[in-house]
Amino acid sequence: MGRWIAIGTAPGWDNIETFTAEMKATAQWRADARTTVTSVLALGDGKLLAECHAVKREDFEAWLQKKGWQVESLTPIRHLARTGEIWKVAG
């Protein structure tokens, strides 16, 4: 399964109430049975960062479009390190 990271903006997501409304419910994280958004960060410069596990990039793109994101970059993740764990994700 692939992983991607998206950088972009979405109207109102710099407001904590809007951000919460868009992301609080578990259903907001699952585009379908095989597509999961694992993290979304609202950065200080107004940009958003989202990570997704999915079979196809198009599944993540559909989620971003549904959420109203203006995507600046959508890139596959090659390697990942989190709290001491290291994974090779893609070729």
Contacts in CASP RR format, 6 or more apart in sequence:
PFRMAT RR
TARGET T0000
AUTHOR 0000-0000-0000
METHOD contacts of the structure
MODEL  1
MGRWIAIGTAPGWDNIETFTAEMKATAQWRADARTTVTSVLALGDGKLLA
ECHAVKREDFEAWLQKKGWQVESLTPIRHLARTGEIWKVAG
1 34 0 8 1.000
1 53 0 8 1.000
1 54 0 8 1.000
1 55 0 8 1.000
2 53 0 8 1.000
2 54 0 8 1.000
2 55 0 8 1.000
2 76 0 8 1.000
2 77 0 8 1.000
2 89 0 8 1.000
2 90 0 8 1.000
3 51 0 8 1.000
3 52 0 8 1.000
3 53 0 8 1.000
3 54 0 8 1.000
3 76 0 8 1.000
3 77 0 8 1.000
3 80 0 8 1.000
3 89 0 8 1.000
3 90 0 8 1.000
4 51 0 8 1.000
4 52 0 8 1.000
4 54 0 8 1.000
4 57 0 8 1.000
4 60 0 8 1.000
4 74 0 8 1.000
4 75 0 8 1.000
4 76 0 8 1.000
4 77 0 8 1.000
5 49 0 8 1.000
5 50 0 8 1.000
5 51 0 8 1.000
5 52 0 8 1.000
5 73 0 8 1.000
5 74 0 8 1.000
5 75 0 8 1.000
5 77 0 8 1.000
6 48 0 8 1.000
6 49 0 8 1.000
6 50 0 8 1.000
6 51 0 8 1.000
6 52 0 8 1.000
6 60 0 8 1.000
6 64 0 8 1.000
6 69 0 8 1.000
6 71 0 8 1.000
6 73 0 8 1.000
6 74 0 8 1.000
6 75 0 8 1.000
7 47 0 8 1.000
7 48 0 8 1.000
7 49 0 8 1.000
7 71 0 8 1.000
7 72 0 8 1.000
7 73 0 8 1.000
7 74 0 8 1.000
8 47 0 8 1.000
8 48 0 8 1.000
8 49 0 8 1.000
8 69 0 8 1.000
8 70 0 8 1.000
8 71 0 8 1.000
8 72 0 8 1.000
8 73 0 8 1.000
9 46 0 8 1.000
9 47 0 8 1.000
9 48 0 8 1.000
9 69 0 8 1.000
9 70 0 8 1.000
9 72 0 8 1.000
10 22 0 8 1.000
10 48 0 8 1.000
10 67 0 8 1.000
10 68 0 8 1.000
10 69 0 8 1.000
10 70 0 8 1.000
11 68 0 8 1.000
12 18 0 8 1.000
12 19 0 8 1.000
13 19 0 8 1.000
13 22 0 8 1.000
13 42 0 8 1.000
13 48 0 8 1.000
14 42 0 8 1.000
14 44 0 8 1.000
14 46 0 8 1.000
19 42 0 8 1.000
22 28 0 8 1.000
22 67 0 8 1.000
23 29 0 8 1.000
23 40 0 8 1.000
28 37 0 8 1.000
29 36 0 8 1.000
29 37 0 8 1.000
29 38 0 8 1.000
30 36 0 8 1.000
30 37 0 8 1.000
31 37 0 8 1.000
31 54 0 8 1.000
31 59 0 8 1.000
31 60 0 8 1.000
31 62 0 8 1.000
31 63 0 8 1.000
31 66 0 8 1.000
32 59 0 8 1.000
34 54 0 8 1.000
34 55 0 8 1.000
34 59 0 8 1.000
35 52 0 8 1.000
35 53 0 8 1.000
35 54 0 8 1.000
35 55 0 8 1.000
35 59 0 8 1.000
35 60 0 8 1.000
35 63 0 8 1.000
36 52 0 8 1.000
36 53 0 8 1.000
36 54 0 8 1.000
37 50 0 8 1.000
37 51 0 8 1.000
37 52 0 8 1.000
37 60 0 8 1.000
37 63 0 8 1.000
38 51 0 8 1.000
38 52 0 8 1.000
38 53 0 8 1.000
39 49 0 8 1.000
39 50 0 8 1.000
39 51 0 8 1.000
40 48 0 8 1.000
40 49 0 8 1.000
40 50 0 8 1.000
40 51 0 8 1.000
41 48 0 8 1.000
41 49 0 8 1.000
41 50 0 8 1.000
42 48 0 8 1.000
43 49 0 8 1.000
47 72 0 8 1.000
48 69 0 8 1.000
50 64 0 8 1.000
50 69 0 8 1.000
51 77 0 8 1.000
52 59 0 8 1.000
52 60 0 8 1.000
52 63 0 8 1.000
54 60 0 8 1.000
57 74 0 8 1.000
57 76 0 8 1.000
60 74 0 8 1.000
61 71 0 8 1.000
61 74 0 8 1.000
64 71 0 8 1.000
64 74 0 8 1.000
76 89 0 8 1.000
76 90 0 8 1.000
77 89 0 8 1.000
77 90 0 8 1.000
78 88 0 8 1.000
78 89 0 8 1.000
78 90 0 8 1.000
78 91 0 8 1.000
79 86 0 8 1.000
79 87 0 8 1.000
79 88 0 8 1.000
79 89 0 8 1.000
80 86 0 8 1.000
80 87 0 8 1.000
80 89 0 8 1.000
81 87 0 8 1.000
END
